[in-house]
Amino acid sequence: MPSRDATLSRDSRLARQRGCHRRLAGGLRRRRKLRRTCPAKSAVASSGAGSVAESFQRRWKHHAMLSDASYDASGGCGRVRRLRTRPASPETCRDDDSTLRPPSAVAKLVERYHAVTGGNGHVRLIFHHHHCSSALASNAMLRCIRPEDALSLFSHQNKSGLVTPDRFAYTCALSSCAQLNALLEGTQVQACIAKSESTSDVVVSTTAVHFYASCGDVDTARQVFDEMTTRNSVTWNALMTGFCLNDRAEEAVSVFDEMLRYGLRITERTAIVLLSACSQLGDLALGSTAHGYIYKAAARFEECVFTGTGLVDMYCKCGSLTSASKVFDDMTSRNVLTWSAMIGGLAIHGEGKAALRLMEEMMKAGFWPNAATFTGLLFACVHRGLVD
């Protein structure tokens, strides 16, 4: 009859064997799952030839690694031994299986790299090594790459005729010109739009209004606006913003009146631009009227931190510090711009000590001052002679 120690030893060996068998089965299942999912990723890593394949192999090798497992029955007990992982090589994927050939794959790859922090370098890599021959991939590239690269790509495709620009391409090109303040290039893009069938598209025309206004040519922006057969609230906001940016606040207010006559509802953007125009004019009666209309049109606007900040700034610049303080106190949420606007308003009205106290409250609330905050504080100290 076997002893108690021998029985326990045999039971422990059997338990170890069963555990090893379970680990082996799990490893094999994971391996089969990786083999089903990895060919597409390894194809992305090895797509193309030459520098493209080498570049994407380095970028994607952590996605295309296979874990092997082998079973060693020595010693009467199964042991799972994990071999060293190896990246997929370009030879493992054929050219006809490359997933970079479909335009949708390139578009998704560009968008995912653009959405990740630090992925713009990868987007530029695709831009330099991949020749977009479809509208889908081209539009994704135009939307995600840098504005100067977007203009270069749009110009190259327009000259070569590889891709016929659509309304999305024109929108991206005009947005890039607006960011770069490139009036000449944007005018050329607008000429291409006039020759195409996209002149009646409301998105393209609205982007053209924004482009001309951003470049300082508000009169042309107004001309494009007047020629539009269909407009929405974004179009009206773009024109109002253009007038405010170019110190033509009275015309911005007149555009707002015209917008109301057409029966359009205002948005948060409309409210902010209108308050900015009232601030530039310094008209307290007009600003109070705008405040009342905003409150009646949509009370939820007062809960918006940007609308509240615009009200504080408007009342401070129009000379009503009491109304600005009331709006500031009634706000449920504030940001650093709100605090800076209130501190700047106190500084304008010579309340230097109150501005310093509000600065302390701001830091206690967890907000760190920015350049505008310090500018307001320095102005308050100089205005009140608070040298120390």
FIDRENNU-991208 format. One record per residue (C-alpha): residue number from 1; residue in one letter; z, x, y. Coordinates in pm, 1 decimal. Layout:
{NUM, 'A', {Z, X, Y}}
...
***
This chain:
{1, 'M', {0.0, 0.0, 0.0}}
{2, 'P', {-105.8, 158.4, 332.8}}
{3, 'S', {167.5, 244.4, 575.3}}
{4, 'R', {230.2, 72.4, 906.1}}
{5, 'D', {100.3, 373.7, 1103.1}}
{6, 'A', {-224.7, 384.6, 903.0}}
{7, 'T', {-282.7, 12.4, 964.9}}
{8, 'L', {-228.6, 52.3, 1337.5}}
{9, 'S', {-459.9, 354.5, 1348.6}}
{10, 'R', {-735.9, 164.3, 1167.8}}
{11, 'D', {-694.9, -138.5, 1395.6}}
{12, 'S', {-714.4, 78.2, 1706.6}}
{13, 'R', {-1031.9, 245.9, 1578.3}}
{14, 'L', {-1191.4, -92.3, 1512.1}}
{15, 'A', {-1092.8, -213.8, 1860.3}}
{16, 'R', {-1248.8, 94.2, 2020.5}}
{17, 'Q', {-1567.1, 42.0, 1818.7}}
{18, 'R', {-1591.4, -322.7, 1927.1}}
{19, 'G', {-1534.7, -222.3, 2289.1}}
{20, 'C', {-1804.7, 43.5, 2267.6}}
{21, 'H', {-2045.8, -204.8, 2112.8}}
{22, 'R', {-1981.1, -450.4, 2397.0}}
{23, 'R', {-2037.5, -180.8, 2659.9}}
{24, 'L', {-2358.0, -74.6, 2485.4}}
{25, 'A', {-2488.4, -431.7, 2475.9}}
{26, 'G', {-2405.7, -475.9, 2845.7}}
{27, 'G', {-2583.9, -152.3, 2932.9}}
{28, 'L', {-2893.1, -255.9, 2740.3}}
{29, 'R', {-2898.4, -595.3, 2912.5}}
{30, 'R', {-2873.0, -429.8, 3252.9}}
{31, 'R', {-3150.8, -191.4, 3157.8}}
{32, 'R', {-3382.8, -473.5, 3054.0}}
{33, 'K', {-3302.4, -658.1, 3378.7}}
{34, 'L', {-3381.7, -348.7, 3585.1}}
{35, 'R', {-3708.8, -303.3, 3399.1}}
{36, 'R', {-3806.6, -659.3, 3487.4}}
{37, 'T', {-3717.6, -621.1, 3856.9}}
{38, 'C', {-3799.0, -256.1, 3930.6}}
{39, 'P', {-4179.6, -244.2, 3888.2}}
{40, 'A', {-4235.5, -428.0, 4217.9}}
{41, 'K', {-3994.9, -198.1, 4404.6}}
{42, 'S', {-4126.4, 115.0, 4245.0}}
{43, 'A', {-4476.6, -2.3, 4334.1}}
{44, 'V', {-4369.0, -25.8, 4695.6}}
{45, 'A', {-4229.9, 325.8, 4669.5}}
{46, 'S', {-4551.9, 463.0, 4526.6}}
{47, 'S', {-4814.0, 262.5, 4711.2}}
{48, 'G', {-5112.0, 433.6, 4859.9}}
{49, 'A', {-5193.0, 796.7, 4817.2}}
{50, 'G', {-5095.3, 1123.2, 4974.1}}
{51, 'S', {-4838.6, 1111.9, 5250.8}}
{52, 'V', {-4787.1, 735.5, 5226.0}}
{53, 'A', {-4679.7, 754.2, 4860.7}}
{54, 'E', {-4455.3, 1053.0, 4924.7}}
{55, 'S', {-4291.7, 890.7, 5226.6}}
{56, 'F', {-4219.6, 562.5, 5056.6}}
{57, 'Q', {-4100.7, 740.3, 4743.9}}
{58, 'R', {-3828.9, 906.1, 4950.0}}
{59, 'R', {-3740.2, 582.0, 5131.1}}
{60, 'W', {-3723.6, 359.5, 4827.2}}
{61, 'K', {-3608.3, 583.8, 4545.7}}
{62, 'H', {-3258.2, 434.0, 4551.4}}
{63, 'H', {-3419.4, 95.6, 4475.0}}
{64, 'A', {-3627.3, 222.6, 4183.5}}
{65, 'M', {-3371.9, 402.8, 3967.6}}
{66, 'L', {-3337.9, 322.8, 3599.2}}
{67, 'S', {-3016.6, 370.9, 3408.7}}
{68, 'D', {-3063.4, 474.5, 3045.3}}
{69, 'A', {-2801.2, 453.9, 2774.6}}
{70, 'S', {-2794.0, 604.3, 2428.8}}
{71, 'Y', {-2571.5, 538.5, 2133.9}}
{72, 'D', {-2401.7, 828.2, 1950.3}}
{73, 'A', {-2232.9, 735.2, 1623.3}}
{74, 'S', {-2065.7, 1068.9, 1559.5}}
{75, 'G', {-1693.8, 1069.4, 1481.7}}
{76, 'G', {-1702.7, 715.7, 1336.9}}
{77, 'C', {-1672.6, 561.1, 1682.7}}
{78, 'G', {-1957.3, 444.7, 1907.6}}
{79, 'R', {-1978.4, 611.4, 2247.5}}
{80, 'V', {-2199.1, 506.7, 2533.6}}
{81, 'R', {-2341.3, 806.8, 2714.1}}
{82, 'R', {-2506.1, 733.9, 3049.8}}
{83, 'L', {-2797.0, 961.8, 3120.9}}
{84, 'R', {-2881.6, 1090.9, 3466.9}}
{85, 'T', {-3077.0, 842.2, 3673.2}}
{86, 'R', {-3429.4, 935.2, 3775.8}}
{87, 'P', {-3644.4, 795.5, 4057.5}}
{88, 'A', {-3976.8, 637.8, 3988.9}}
{89, 'S', {-4272.9, 864.8, 4045.9}}
{90, 'P', {-4609.1, 768.9, 4196.6}}
{91, 'E', {-4771.1, 820.7, 3856.6}}
{92, 'T', {-4564.6, 539.4, 3704.8}}
{93, 'C', {-4741.3, 278.6, 3918.4}}
{94, 'R', {-5113.0, 226.4, 3928.9}}
{95, 'D', {-5303.2, 180.8, 4253.2}}
{96, 'D', {-5422.8, -164.7, 4158.2}}
{97, 'D', {-5059.9, -279.7, 4118.9}}
{98, 'S', {-4950.0, -165.3, 4463.5}}
{99, 'T', {-4753.1, -431.6, 4646.5}}
{100, 'L', {-4845.3, -289.5, 4986.2}}
{101, 'R', {-5196.8, -422.2, 4950.1}}
{102, 'P', {-5112.8, -792.9, 5002.1}}
{103, 'P', {-5069.7, -862.5, 5376.1}}
{104, 'S', {-4760.7, -1072.9, 5312.7}}
{105, 'A', {-4583.6, -773.7, 5154.1}}
{106, 'V', {-4652.0, -554.8, 5458.0}}
{107, 'A', {-4535.7, -830.5, 5694.0}}
{108, 'K', {-4211.3, -883.9, 5501.9}}
{109, 'L', {-4148.7, -510.3, 5479.5}}
{110, 'V', {-4195.0, -465.0, 5855.2}}
{111, 'E', {-3972.7, -763.2, 5940.3}}
{112, 'R', {-3693.6, -650.4, 5707.1}}
{113, 'Y', {-3698.6, -295.0, 5841.9}}
{114, 'H', {-3697.1, -431.0, 6197.9}}
{115, 'A', {-3395.2, -652.6, 6123.1}}
{116, 'V', {-3187.8, -360.1, 5992.1}}
{117, 'T', {-3005.8, -133.9, 6235.0}}
{118, 'G', {-3188.8, 197.4, 6252.4}}
{119, 'G', {-3497.7, 60.7, 6077.1}}
{120, 'N', {-3738.7, 102.7, 6369.0}}
{121, 'G', {-3820.3, 452.4, 6246.9}}
{122, 'H', {-3941.5, 305.5, 5919.2}}
{123, 'V', {-4147.0, 48.7, 6109.2}}
{124, 'R', {-4314.6, 328.1, 6304.5}}
{125, 'L', {-4383.8, 505.5, 5974.2}}
{126, 'I', {-4568.8, 200.2, 5845.0}}
{127, 'F', {-4749.9, 169.8, 6178.6}}
{128, 'H', {-4883.1, 525.5, 6159.4}}
{129, 'H', {-4983.4, 523.0, 5790.6}}
{130, 'H', {-5092.5, 167.6, 5714.3}}
{131, 'H', {-5418.3, 21.7, 5845.7}}
{132, 'C', {-5365.3, -348.3, 5916.1}}
{133, 'S', {-5670.2, -544.9, 5810.4}}
{134, 'S', {-5523.8, -894.4, 5815.5}}
{135, 'A', {-5388.3, -1116.3, 6089.8}}
{136, 'L', {-5056.1, -1170.8, 5909.3}}
{137, 'A', {-4969.8, -801.7, 5876.9}}
{138, 'S', {-5105.7, -726.0, 6223.7}}
{139, 'N', {-4893.6, -994.2, 6392.6}}
{140, 'A', {-4579.1, -875.1, 6214.9}}
{141, 'M', {-4652.4, -520.8, 6329.9}}
{142, 'L', {-4717.8, -630.1, 6689.7}}
{143, 'R', {-4391.4, -822.8, 6698.9}}
{144, 'C', {-4168.1, -551.2, 6555.1}}
{145, 'I', {-4297.4, -216.8, 6684.0}}
{146, 'R', {-4237.8, -68.6, 7027.6}}
{147, 'P', {-4427.5, -226.3, 7320.2}}
{148, 'E', {-4642.0, 82.7, 7381.3}}
{149, 'D', {-4732.7, 100.5, 7012.1}}
{150, 'A', {-4808.9, -271.3, 7012.2}}
{151, 'L', {-5055.8, -230.5, 7298.2}}
{152, 'S', {-5219.0, 64.2, 7122.9}}
{153, 'L', {-5254.5, -132.6, 6799.4}}
{154, 'F', {-5390.0, -439.5, 6978.4}}
{155, 'S', {-5645.2, -230.2, 7167.5}}
{156, 'H', {-5758.6, -49.3, 6852.4}}
{157, 'Q', {-5802.6, -370.5, 6655.0}}
{158, 'N', {-5983.3, -540.4, 6941.0}}
{159, 'K', {-6230.5, -253.3, 6973.8}}
{160, 'S', {-6287.2, -197.9, 6602.4}}
{161, 'G', {-6310.7, -564.4, 6512.7}}
{162, 'L', {-6087.8, -522.9, 6206.2}}
{163, 'V', {-5875.7, -823.6, 6294.3}}
{164, 'T', {-5966.2, -1117.5, 6515.8}}
{165, 'P', {-5667.5, -1177.2, 6746.9}}
{166, 'D', {-5506.5, -1518.6, 6727.9}}
{167, 'R', {-5254.2, -1686.1, 6956.8}}
{168, 'F', {-4964.0, -1494.2, 6801.4}}
{169, 'A', {-5136.8, -1161.9, 6868.0}}
{170, 'Y', {-5209.0, -1257.9, 7229.1}}
{171, 'T', {-4848.2, -1367.1, 7278.9}}
{172, 'C', {-4713.8, -1036.6, 7144.5}}
{173, 'A', {-4959.3, -834.0, 7353.5}}
{174, 'L', {-4866.5, -1015.2, 7676.0}}
{175, 'S', {-4494.5, -980.2, 7599.5}}
{176, 'S', {-4541.4, -605.6, 7551.4}}
{177, 'C', {-4723.4, -582.7, 7884.9}}
{178, 'A', {-4440.2, -772.2, 8053.1}}
{179, 'Q', {-4180.9, -532.7, 7910.2}}
{180, 'L', {-4382.0, -229.9, 8022.5}}
{181, 'N', {-4471.9, -382.9, 8361.0}}
{182, 'A', {-4835.0, -304.3, 8273.2}}
{183, 'L', {-5027.0, -535.8, 8505.5}}
{184, 'L', {-5370.5, -380.7, 8443.3}}
{185, 'E', {-5345.9, -391.0, 8064.9}}
{186, 'G', {-5207.8, -743.8, 8073.6}}
{187, 'T', {-5496.0, -857.4, 8293.2}}
{188, 'Q', {-5736.7, -722.0, 8032.7}}
{189, 'V', {-5552.4, -910.7, 7760.4}}
{190, 'Q', {-5573.9, -1225.6, 7972.8}}
{191, 'A', {-5951.7, -1172.1, 8000.9}}
{192, 'C', {-5974.5, -1157.5, 7621.4}}
{193, 'I', {-5776.3, -1483.1, 7602.9}}
{194, 'A', {-6016.8, -1648.5, 7847.3}}
{195, 'K', {-6307.4, -1560.4, 7616.6}}
{196, 'S', {-6129.1, -1697.3, 7310.6}}
{197, 'E', {-6017.8, -2046.8, 7213.0}}
{198, 'S', {-5650.4, -1981.7, 7293.7}}
{199, 'T', {-5664.6, -2075.6, 7661.0}}
{200, 'S', {-5530.2, -2424.3, 7592.2}}
{201, 'D', {-5235.3, -2303.7, 7383.4}}
{202, 'V', {-4908.4, -2374.9, 7564.3}}
{203, 'V', {-4726.8, -2072.6, 7414.8}}
{204, 'V', {-4998.5, -1826.8, 7520.2}}
{205, 'S', {-5022.3, -1973.9, 7870.4}}
{206, 'T', {-4642.4, -1973.4, 7911.3}}
{207, 'T', {-4632.6, -1608.2, 7808.4}}
{208, 'A', {-4905.0, -1536.2, 8064.9}}
{209, 'V', {-4692.9, -1701.4, 8336.3}}
{210, 'H', {-4394.9, -1489.4, 8231.5}}
{211, 'F', {-4609.0, -1174.4, 8226.9}}
{212, 'Y', {-4749.9, -1217.1, 8576.8}}
{213, 'A', {-4409.1, -1313.4, 8717.4}}
{214, 'S', {-4243.3, -1010.6, 8556.6}}
{215, 'C', {-4505.4, -780.9, 8707.8}}
{216, 'G', {-4452.1, -925.7, 9056.3}}
{217, 'D', {-4778.9, -1122.2, 9078.8}}
{218, 'V', {-4618.7, -1463.8, 9127.0}}
{219, 'D', {-4925.0, -1616.6, 9290.5}}
{220, 'T', {-5136.2, -1554.1, 8979.3}}
{221, 'A', {-4851.5, -1687.2, 8766.5}}
{222, 'R', {-4857.1, -2005.8, 8975.6}}
{223, 'Q', {-5235.9, -2026.9, 8934.3}}
{224, 'V', {-5209.2, -1997.7, 8555.4}}
{225, 'F', {-4933.4, -2259.1, 8563.7}}
{226, 'D', {-5145.3, -2503.3, 8765.1}}
{227, 'E', {-5440.3, -2462.4, 8527.5}}
{228, 'M', {-5232.6, -2556.0, 8223.3}}
{229, 'T', {-5302.1, -2900.4, 8079.3}}
{230, 'T', {-4980.5, -2906.4, 7874.1}}
{231, 'R', {-4642.9, -2774.0, 7983.4}}
{232, 'N', {-4291.2, -2773.1, 7841.9}}
{233, 'S', {-3948.9, -2683.5, 7976.4}}
{234, 'V', {-3999.8, -2317.2, 7885.2}}
{235, 'T', {-4309.5, -2306.1, 8107.4}}
{236, 'W', {-4121.7, -2448.6, 8405.2}}
{237, 'N', {-3830.6, -2210.1, 8347.8}}
{238, 'A', {-4067.4, -1911.5, 8334.3}}
{239, 'L', {-4218.2, -2001.1, 8673.0}}
{240, 'M', {-3877.2, -2065.8, 8831.6}}
{241, 'T', {-3747.6, -1734.6, 8697.4}}
{242, 'G', {-4050.7, -1554.2, 8839.4}}
{243, 'F', {-3987.3, -1692.7, 9187.7}}
{244, 'C', {-3617.9, -1597.4, 9170.8}}
{245, 'L', {-3693.7, -1244.9, 9050.5}}
{246, 'N', {-3931.1, -1194.2, 9343.0}}
{247, 'D', {-3688.6, -1326.7, 9611.4}}
{248, 'R', {-3868.9, -1656.2, 9660.0}}
{249, 'A', {-3578.1, -1887.9, 9593.2}}
{250, 'E', {-3706.0, -2177.5, 9805.8}}
{251, 'E', {-4019.4, -2204.8, 9592.8}}
{252, 'A', {-3802.5, -2193.0, 9279.4}}
{253, 'V', {-3606.7, -2494.9, 9408.4}}
{254, 'S', {-3931.1, -2677.2, 9488.2}}
{255, 'V', {-4054.2, -2610.5, 9134.2}}
{256, 'F', {-3729.2, -2759.5, 9005.5}}
{257, 'D', {-3785.7, -3073.9, 9216.6}}
{258, 'E', {-4138.8, -3097.8, 9079.6}}
{259, 'M', {-4003.6, -3059.3, 8727.9}}
{260, 'L', {-3767.8, -3354.3, 8780.6}}
{261, 'R', {-4053.9, -3568.7, 8913.1}}
{262, 'Y', {-4238.8, -3507.1, 8586.7}}
{263, 'G', {-3938.4, -3644.6, 8399.5}}
{264, 'L', {-3845.3, -3332.2, 8204.8}}
{265, 'R', {-3487.0, -3269.0, 8099.7}}
{266, 'I', {-3324.3, -2950.8, 8218.2}}
{267, 'T', {-3197.1, -2685.2, 7979.2}}
{268, 'E', {-2924.3, -2424.2, 8009.8}}
{269, 'R', {-3185.9, -2175.1, 8124.8}}
{270, 'T', {-3298.7, -2417.5, 8397.3}}
{271, 'A', {-2941.5, -2457.8, 8520.1}}
{272, 'I', {-2883.6, -2081.9, 8534.7}}
{273, 'V', {-3207.1, -2016.8, 8727.4}}
{274, 'L', {-3134.5, -2301.1, 8970.0}}
{275, 'L', {-2786.0, -2166.3, 9043.0}}
{276, 'S', {-2933.4, -1820.0, 9097.0}}
{277, 'A', {-3175.8, -1964.3, 9351.5}}
{278, 'C', {-2890.0, -2139.7, 9533.7}}
{279, 'S', {-2698.0, -1808.5, 9537.2}}
{280, 'Q', {-2991.9, -1631.4, 9699.1}}
{281, 'L', {-3024.2, -1900.7, 9963.6}}
{282, 'G', {-2649.3, -1913.5, 10031.6}}
{283, 'D', {-2673.2, -2291.0, 10072.9}}
{284, 'L', {-2337.4, -2440.0, 9972.2}}
{285, 'A', {-2454.2, -2802.1, 10006.0}}
{286, 'L', {-2754.4, -2736.4, 9782.6}}
{287, 'G', {-2537.2, -2549.4, 9532.8}}
{288, 'S', {-2281.1, -2832.2, 9519.1}}
{289, 'T', {-2562.0, -3082.6, 9465.5}}
{290, 'A', {-2701.5, -2867.8, 9184.5}}
{291, 'H', {-2353.7, -2847.0, 9028.9}}
{292, 'G', {-2317.0, -3225.0, 9037.2}}
{293, 'Y', {-2661.1, -3279.7, 8887.4}}
{294, 'I', {-2593.5, -3029.5, 8610.1}}
{295, 'Y', {-2266.4, -3201.9, 8527.6}}
{296, 'K', {-2429.6, -3546.0, 8518.6}}
{297, 'A', {-2734.3, -3431.3, 8323.7}}
{298, 'A', {-2534.9, -3262.9, 8048.7}}
{299, 'A', {-2159.4, -3210.0, 8067.8}}
{300, 'R', {-2181.1, -2958.9, 7783.9}}
{301, 'F', {-2344.8, -2712.4, 8023.7}}
{302, 'E', {-2004.8, -2646.7, 8181.2}}
{303, 'E', {-1885.6, -2528.9, 7840.9}}
{304, 'C', {-2161.1, -2264.6, 7838.5}}
{305, 'V', {-2022.2, -1931.0, 7952.1}}
{306, 'F', {-2346.6, -1835.9, 8128.2}}
{307, 'T', {-2363.6, -2160.5, 8324.5}}
{308, 'G', {-1998.8, -2120.4, 8422.9}}
{309, 'T', {-2062.1, -1763.5, 8532.1}}
{310, 'G', {-2357.0, -1882.4, 8740.0}}
{311, 'L', {-2136.6, -2141.0, 8910.2}}
{312, 'V', {-1868.5, -1883.2, 8989.8}}
{313, 'D', {-2128.4, -1646.3, 9133.9}}
{314, 'M', {-2296.9, -1922.9, 9332.8}}
{315, 'Y', {-1977.4, -2052.2, 9492.8}}
{316, 'C', {-1859.7, -1698.5, 9576.7}}
{317, 'K', {-2188.3, -1609.8, 9746.0}}
{318, 'C', {-2203.5, -1943.9, 9925.9}}
{319, 'G', {-1857.7, -1890.1, 10076.8}}
{320, 'S', {-1641.9, -2131.7, 9875.9}}
{321, 'L', {-1385.6, -1909.6, 9704.6}}
{322, 'T', {-1165.6, -2211.9, 9625.4}}
{323, 'S', {-1441.5, -2382.9, 9424.8}}
{324, 'A', {-1522.9, -2057.9, 9248.2}}
{325, 'S', {-1157.9, -2010.7, 9147.3}}
{326, 'K', {-1140.0, -2370.2, 9019.7}}
{327, 'V', {-1451.2, -2326.7, 8805.5}}
{328, 'F', {-1317.6, -1993.8, 8678.2}}
{329, 'D', {-981.1, -2144.7, 8583.2}}
{330, 'D', {-1141.9, -2444.1, 8410.3}}
{331, 'M', {-1368.4, -2230.0, 8189.8}}
{332, 'T', {-1270.2, -2236.2, 7822.7}}
{333, 'S', {-1449.4, -1911.9, 7741.4}}
{334, 'R', {-1529.6, -1609.9, 7955.1}}
{335, 'N', {-1708.3, -1279.8, 7913.9}}
{336, 'V', {-1716.0, -957.7, 8111.7}}
{337, 'L', {-1982.9, -1101.0, 8344.9}}
{338, 'T', {-1756.6, -1392.3, 8433.6}}
{339, 'W', {-1466.2, -1163.8, 8521.1}}
{340, 'S', {-1695.2, -931.1, 8717.4}}
{341, 'A', {-1841.9, -1222.7, 8916.4}}
{342, 'M', {-1495.5, -1347.8, 9011.3}}
{343, 'I', {-1371.8, -998.4, 9101.7}}
{344, 'G', {-1685.1, -942.8, 9310.0}}
{345, 'G', {-1630.8, -1275.6, 9486.0}}
{346, 'L', {-1272.2, -1184.0, 9573.2}}
{347, 'A', {-1394.2, -849.5, 9702.6}}
{348, 'I', {-1658.0, -1016.1, 9924.0}}
{349, 'H', {-1395.0, -1240.3, 10078.5}}
{350, 'G', {-1154.8, -951.6, 10144.0}}
{351, 'E', {-901.7, -1037.0, 9872.3}}
{352, 'G', {-854.1, -679.7, 9750.6}}
{353, 'K', {-508.1, -719.4, 9598.9}}
{354, 'A', {-610.5, -1039.2, 9420.3}}
{355, 'A', {-913.4, -854.5, 9280.1}}
{356, 'L', {-686.2, -578.7, 9146.6}}
{357, 'R', {-453.4, -834.3, 8987.2}}
{358, 'L', {-749.2, -1009.3, 8826.6}}
{359, 'M', {-864.2, -672.9, 8696.0}}
{360, 'E', {-531.9, -628.8, 8519.1}}
{361, 'E', {-556.4, -979.0, 8370.6}}
{362, 'M', {-907.5, -896.9, 8252.1}}
{363, 'M', {-792.6, -589.6, 8062.4}}
{364, 'K', {-498.3, -780.3, 7913.0}}
{365, 'A', {-747.1, -1039.5, 7786.6}}
{366, 'G', {-929.1, -764.3, 7598.0}}
{367, 'F', {-1232.7, -713.6, 7823.8}}
{368, 'W', {-1331.4, -366.2, 7938.6}}
{369, 'P', {-1478.6, -346.3, 8292.4}}
{370, 'N', {-1841.1, -249.2, 8340.4}}
{371, 'A', {-2028.9, -96.0, 8634.0}}
{372, 'A', {-2042.9, -426.1, 8824.6}}
{373, 'T', {-1666.5, -467.4, 8787.5}}
{374, 'F', {-1591.9, -122.8, 8926.1}}
{375, 'T', {-1838.7, -176.2, 9211.1}}
{376, 'G', {-1655.9, -494.1, 9311.8}}
{377, 'L', {-1319.0, -320.2, 9290.9}}
{378, 'L', {-1433.2, -28.3, 9505.8}}
{379, 'F', {-1578.4, -268.8, 9761.1}}
{380, 'A', {-1247.9, -456.3, 9769.5}}
{381, 'C', {-1048.6, -136.5, 9818.1}}
{382, 'V', {-1276.5, -16.3, 10098.6}}
{383, 'H', {-1275.4, -356.7, 10268.8}}
{384, 'R', {-894.3, -378.1, 10270.1}}
{385, 'G', {-826.0, -8.9, 10324.0}}
{386, 'L', {-649.9, 31.0, 9988.3}}
{387, 'V', {-710.2, 406.4, 9960.7}}
{388, 'D', {-412.2, 470.6, 9732.9}}
***
